Amino acid sequence: MQNVAFHRTEHGFTDLRPAMHQLILSILFATFAGAASAQSFPSHPLRMLTHFPPGGATDIVGRIVAPALAARLGQPVVVENRPGAGGAIAAEITAKAPPDGHTLLIAGTTTVLGLNEVMFPNLPYRASDLASITRLVTSPFIVAVNTSMLPVSSLRELIAALKSKPHQPFGSGGTASGMHFAGEAFRSLAGVDIYHVPYKGNGPAMSDLSGGQIPMAFVDLGSTSSYKKSTKVKVLAVAAEKRAAMAPDIPTAAESGLPGWEMLGSFGLVTASGTPRPIILRLNKEMTEILNTPDIRTRILATNNEPAPTSPEEFDAFIKSQVAKVLKVMKEANIKVE
């Protein structure tokens, strides 16, 4: 006997077969459309946006991986710096781009992909407007000083100097950035009086630190790579549980007398939500292989960042865990972003 689907109503029975057939056709159409778009991907050059200006870690890593991705995809990959508004400018461009994988964003994990929408209700995009591809790198946050303005050589000496001469400014990569929160957490844990000076990225913050416009800065370790040989800039400690493999000579905060100051910097690759799953998986596969290539890995490690690719689902879970950690820090330290 043929199976027939009916639904009983107050007016009798309704034949559900047309609706079921339409649903099946819709699913099949979406599946085939996604597969077809994946087969033709990429059909033109890709944009790889970063929400920081040149000189920061996202820009440096982006310019390392973009040529490798272009070689694999057979289309140019152009890196574009779109700084400002805490990452919202670049994120909005990506979120509103056609969902076809041709517009990519290298985004800060904690802020742009999660915390921004918690703090800023009028944000022009939502985290759900962006689809995860992979985490790219991790890099612990650090505190660095201008040795002329703060002639200290350890975290202990810095804390003592700040207590003897309070109300000192510190720079970071921007208001409500992970670096900002690292500085505020340091302020709370160390019990010092310091205030925030936001920059449009870590590159400008480090430039002003080196130039003597600010005495100290909180950035990710990757943003200090250009200052390894500088006599004006000294990195005092990493906000991590253990020393960084890229810079084993820099002590942890716990080793330097400030246990509990642990904050990890990271960023990953995302695209517009609604991009077909096969394209997401293709980009994930290519980026994972690129980041695991010995030459690329060596070049990224030299920038004080560590390649750390994930699956899209693993990246989503990592974002949630990092956002939860920062919200906990904000609550415990009574941090309020104006």
N, C-alpha and C positions, 0 to 999 in steps of 0.2 A: 504494500500500500504506500502511496506517495505521502511524504510528510508535508503537511500544510500548516502554516502559522496563522492562527486567528486570535483576536483579542476581544473579549466579551465586554460590551458596554451596555448602558441602560436601554439603548435602542436596538440591541442585538449584537451580532458578531461582525467584526471588521477584519477584512483580509489584510494582514501585515506584510504580505510578500512584496508588494511594490516598494514599500518603505525600506524593507530589508535589502532588496536588490539595489536601491539607490545608495544605501549606506555602504554596501560592498563595492559598488562602482566608485564611490568617492574615495574609499580607502585605496583601491587599486590605482585610481588616477593619481592620488598623492604619491603613492609608492613609485609608480612609473615616472612621474614628473621629477621626483627627487633623483631617481637613478639617471634619468636623461640629462638633468642639469649637472650631475656629478661627472658624467662622461664627457661633457663639453667644457668642464672647468679645468683650468681657467681660460676664458675666451678673450681676455684683454689684460693689460697691466694691473697689478695689485697696489693698493696703498697700505702702508704700514705706519699708522699714526702712533705718536708718543705724546703724552700730556706734559712732558717736561721739555725745557729748552736744550740746545746742544750742550754737551759736557757732562750731563748726568748719566747715571748707570743705565737707564732705559734707552737713552739715545745711543750710548756706546755699544750695548749688547745688540740693539736693533740693527746697527750698521755692520755688525759682525755676521748676524744670521741672515739678513735680507739677501745678500748675493747668493748664498748657498741655497736659499729657498727658491730664488729666481731660476737658478740652474736646474733644479729638480722639476719645477713646474713649467719651464719653457716660456715664461713671461717675466718681464721686469717687475721688481718689487721696490717701490719708491718709498723711502722713509720720510715722513713729514712730521715736523715738530709743531704741535698745536697746544702750547702751554696756556695756563690761566684757569681761573674759577675752580681751583682745586681738582682739576682734571675733567670738569664737567663739559668744557668746550669740545675736547677730543672725544669724550664718551658720547656726547649727543650726536656728533657727526657720524660716529660708528653705528649708534643705535638706529639712526634714521636712514642709513645707507640701504640700498637694495640688499635683501638677505640672500646673497649669492656667493659669499666668501671672498669677494674682491676688495673689501675694506676691512682691514684688521687693526686692532688696537693693542699696543703693549701697555698694560694697565697695572697700577699699584693694587696689590691684592686686597689690602684691608680697607682702604678709603674708597677708591673709585668703584670697586666691585661690591661694596657692602655698606660701609659706614656713612658714606655721603648722604644716602637717602634717609638714614636714621636722624641725621643732624640737620639736614636742609630740606624742609617740606616742599619748597618750590623748585626743587631740582628739575632741570629740563629732560631728564631721563631717569629710568629706574634700573636697578640691577637686573631685573627680569628682561629688560630690553637687550641684554647682551648675553651671548652664548659662549660658554667656556670651550676653549680648544686644548690648552695645556698650560701648566705652570712652566715658566722658563727658567728662572734662577732664584736662588735665595742668597741673602747677604745680611749678616747681623748689623743692627744699628750700632753706631759708635759715638763717642764724644771726642772732638778734636779741639785744640786750642791754638791761638796765635802766640807763639813763644815770646814775642816781644811785649805783648799786652798782658799775658798771663805766664810768667816764667816758671812753670811747674813741669814736673817730669812724671807724675803719677796721679791717679785718681784721688788718692788720699790727700796729696798736696793741693789738688784743685779744690776739693771740698773745704779744706782749711783756708785756702785763699778766698773763696767765696764767702765764707763765714766772717772773715776778718774785714772784707770789703764787699758788703751786700749790694743788692740791686744792680746786678750785671746783666747785660743783654745776651741772648743766645739766638743764633740763626738756625733755620731749618728749611726744608724744601717747600714749605707752604702751610698755611693755616689748616688745621685738621688733618694734616698728613701724618703718616706713621712716624716720621721723624719728629714732628711737633709733639706727638704723644710720648715719644721716647724721652724728650727733654722735660716734659711735664712730670712724667713718672720719676725721672732722676731728681727733679726739684723736690718732689714729695718725699721720696725715700731718703735723700741726703739731708733734708731739712735746710735747704739753702734758699736765699731770696734772689731769684733770677726771673727775667721776663723775656717774652717771645718776640722775635723780629722775623716775620715771615718773608720768604723769597719765592719767586716763581720757578722753583726747582732747586735741586742740590748743586748744580753747576754754578749758578750765581751765588749761592750761599758760600760755597767753598772759595770762589773767587774773592769775595769780600773778606772772608776769614784770612786768606793769604795776604790780601792787601791792607789788612789792619783796620777795616771798617767795623768789625765785630771781634770780640775776644775769644768766642767759642762757638761751636756749631754742633748740632746733632744731625747726622746724615747716615746713610747706609755705607758700609765699608767699601762697596763698589765705587762710590763717588769720590773716594780718596786716592784712587789709583794714580791719578796724574800728579799727586803730591808726595809720592813715595820718597823722592830725593830732596824734598823741600826742607830747608832749615827753618822756615817760618811757621810751618804747620806740623803739629805733633798729635798723633792719635794716641789717646791715653788708655782706652779700654774698649772692649766689645761687650755689648749687652746680650751675652749668650751664656748658655750653660757650660760650654767648653770652648776652647780656643778654635779660631777659624782655621781650616786647613790651608786657606790661601794666605794667611798671615799669622803663622804660629808664634811669632815673636810678640804679638800684642796680647796682654793679659786680659782675662775676663774681669767683669765688675766684681764678682764674688772674691776673686783673688786679690782685688785691690781694695777690699774693705766695704763693698756695697752689695751684699747678697740680695737677691730678689730682683735686681735690675736686669731683666731678660726680655728682649723684644727683637723679633726676627723681621727683617725686611725681605720682601719678595715681590715679584711681578710676573704676570703671565700674559698669554695671548688670547684675545676674545674677538668675536665678530657679532654681527647683528643677529638677534634672536629670530628664529624662523628659517635660518640657513639650513638647507637639507642635510640630514644626518650623514649621508655619504661624503659630502664635502668637508664637514667637521672632522670626520674620521681620516680623510685623506690629509688634511692639514696637520692633524695630530700625529699621524704616522711620519710625515716628512719632517716635522719639527723635532720629534723624538729622535729620529735617526741623525738629524743634523747636530743636535745637542750632545749626542753620544759619539760623534765623530772625534777621534783623538785630536786632530788639529784645531777644530772649533772649541773643544773642551779646554785645551791648553790656552787658547787665546782668551776665552772667557775667564778662566781662573786667574789669568794675569791681570784682569781688571778688578780683582777682589770679589768676584761673584762666583757662585758655584752652580753649574747646570743642574737642574732638578726637574726634568720633565715628568708629567703625570698623564693619566687618562683624563678625559673631560670630567668624568664623575669624581675622580680623586681630587681634581682641582676644585670642584664645587664644594666638596667636603672640607678641604683645606681653607677655603675662603670663609666658610661658616665658623670654623674653629678659631681663626685669627680675629674675626670680627668680635666673637664672644669674649676673647681674651682682652681686646682693647676696651670693650665696654666695661669689663670688670675693673681694669686699671683706672678708667675714667671715674667710676663710682667710688672706688677705694681712695683715690687721690683727690676726690671732689673737683675733678677737672671740668670746666665749663667752657665751651667754645662759643664766643660771642658772634 
